[in-house]
Each structure stands twice: as C-alpha cells, then as structure tokens.
Amino acid sequence: MNDEKKMTTRKHGRHLRVPVLPDEEAAIKRNAAATGLSIAAYLRNVGVGYEVRGILDLVQVQDLARVNGDLGRLGGLLKLWLTNDERTAGFTPATIRALLAKIEATQDELRAVMSRIVRG
C-alpha cells in the first residue's frame, strides 16, 4: 500500500517529453515566469485546462489598492474643509485647488491602472 501511494505523487509520476523550437521555449519560460510558476507547473496547468493567473494581476491590484487609499485620504481632507472643521481654518483657496488637482490626478492614475488591467 505504501508503494502504491508513493507511485501516485508527481515526483514518481509520468514525465512527458515535448519537443519545442527555441522561440517556443523562450515564450513558455517567459509566460511561466510571468505567472510565478515553474515551467512544469505552468505547462501542467495549461495542459489540463486550468486558468493561469499572472502575478502581474496581483501587482496591479496592489497598485489599485494604493491609489484607492490615496483617494480616501485626499477625500477625507476635502470633507474636513467642507464641514468647516477648525483644523482646516488655515486652508487657503489655493490649498483647496491643489487638493482638488491632486484628487483629479489620483483619479487619472486609477483609470490608467484599470486600463492596464483590462488590456492585459
């Protein structure tokens, strides 16, 4: 029974040999690296039809989270000013315009990250 169990692991499983051209090899290695998987794991996932998710998606999600946090902080400052909070008494109109410009720039950055994600 122990020998049966040992034979069903990947280490003792069957190995497939697939001839590829040099440019195909480079593309496979590049794609595997982009997903954060080993070449064997990448080819196994693609071969059995699993969806291969790239680490680039995770990086872009982190970018979105950072930009979203920036928008939240800037929005909080604007909200303080709109409620006439005493902490914002020293805010000049130029400061508010700069804050609004930063919010707009951050929204543009958010749109750019979303576009990169959609385009793949």
C-alpha positions as CSV (number, residue, x, y, z in Angstrom):
1,M,0.0,0.0,0.0
2,N,2.8,2.4,0.8
3,D,4.4,1.7,-2.6
4,E,1.1,2.4,-4.3
5,K,0.9,5.8,-2.5
6,K,4.4,6.7,-3.5
7,M,3.8,6.0,-7.2
8,T,0.9,8.5,-7.4
9,T,2.9,11.5,-6.4
10,R,4.2,13.9,-9.0
11,K,7.8,13.1,-8.2
12,H,7.2,9.5,-9.1
13,G,4.6,10.2,-11.8
14,R,5.0,10.1,-15.5
15,H,7.2,12.7,-17.3
16,L,6.2,13.9,-20.7
17,R,8.8,15.0,-23.3
18,V,7.6,17.7,-25.7
19,P,9.9,18.9,-28.5
20,V,9.8,22.7,-28.9
21,L,11.5,25.3,-31.0
22,P,13.9,27.7,-29.3
23,D,11.4,30.6,-29.7
24,E,8.6,28.5,-28.3
25,E,10.9,27.5,-25.3
26,A,11.6,31.2,-24.7
27,A,7.9,32.0,-24.8
28,I,7.0,29.2,-22.4
29,K,9.7,30.3,-20.0
30,R,8.6,33.9,-20.2
31,N,4.9,33.0,-19.6
32,A,5.8,30.7,-16.7
33,A,7.9,33.5,-15.1
34,A,5.0,36.0,-15.6
35,T,2.7,33.7,-13.7
36,G,5.2,33.0,-10.9
37,L,5.0,29.2,-11.7
38,S,7.8,26.8,-12.6
39,I,7.8,25.7,-16.2
40,A,6.4,22.2,-15.3
41,A,3.6,23.7,-13.2
42,Y,2.8,26.2,-15.9
43,L,2.6,23.6,-18.6
44,R,0.6,21.2,-16.4
45,N,-1.9,23.9,-15.6
46,V,-2.2,24.9,-19.3
47,G,-2.4,21.3,-20.4
48,V,-5.2,20.3,-18.2
49,G,-7.2,23.5,-18.9
50,Y,-6.7,25.4,-15.6
51,E,-6.9,29.2,-15.8
52,V,-3.4,30.5,-15.3
53,R,-3.3,33.7,-13.4
54,G,-0.4,36.0,-13.7
55,I,1.4,37.8,-10.8
56,L,1.1,40.9,-12.8
57,D,-2.6,40.9,-11.9
58,L,-1.7,40.9,-8.2
59,V,0.8,43.7,-8.7
60,Q,-1.8,45.8,-10.5
61,V,-4.4,45.0,-7.7
62,Q,-1.8,46.3,-5.2
63,D,-1.4,49.5,-7.3
64,L,-5.2,49.9,-7.3
65,A,-5.4,49.5,-3.5
66,R,-2.6,52.1,-3.1
67,V,-4.3,54.6,-5.4
68,N,-7.6,53.9,-3.7
69,G,-6.0,54.7,-0.3
70,D,-4.6,57.9,-1.6
71,L,-8.1,58.9,-2.9
72,G,-9.6,58.1,0.5
73,R,-7.0,60.3,2.3
74,L,-7.5,63.2,-0.1
75,G,-11.3,62.9,0.1
76,G,-11.0,63.0,3.9
77,L,-9.2,66.3,3.7
78,L,-11.8,67.7,1.4
79,K,-14.6,66.6,3.7
80,L,-12.9,68.3,6.7
81,W,-12.8,71.5,4.7
82,L,-16.4,71.2,3.5
83,T,-17.6,70.8,7.1
84,N,-15.7,73.9,8.2
85,D,-13.7,71.8,10.7
86,E,-11.5,74.0,12.9
87,R,-8.4,72.1,11.8
88,T,-8.9,73.4,8.2
89,A,-9.3,77.0,9.2
90,G,-5.9,77.8,7.7
91,F,-6.6,76.2,4.3
92,T,-6.4,78.9,1.6
93,P,-8.4,78.7,-1.7
94,A,-5.1,77.8,-3.3
95,T,-4.6,74.8,-1.0
96,I,-8.1,73.6,-1.8
97,R,-7.5,74.0,-5.5
98,A,-4.2,72.0,-5.1
99,L,-6.1,69.3,-3.2
100,L,-8.7,69.1,-5.9
101,A,-6.0,68.8,-8.5
102,K,-4.4,66.0,-6.6
103,I,-7.7,64.2,-6.4
104,E,-8.1,64.6,-10.1
105,A,-4.5,63.3,-10.8
106,T,-5.1,60.3,-8.5
107,Q,-8.3,59.5,-10.3
108,D,-6.4,59.7,-13.6
109,E,-3.8,57.3,-12.1
110,L,-6.6,54.9,-11.1
111,R,-8.0,55.0,-14.6
112,A,-4.6,54.2,-16.0
113,V,-4.1,51.2,-13.8
114,M,-7.6,49.9,-14.7
115,S,-6.8,50.3,-18.4
116,R,-3.6,48.3,-18.0
117,I,-5.5,45.6,-16.3
118,V,-8.2,45.5,-19.0
119,R,-5.7,45.5,-21.8
120,G,-3.8,42.6,-20.1
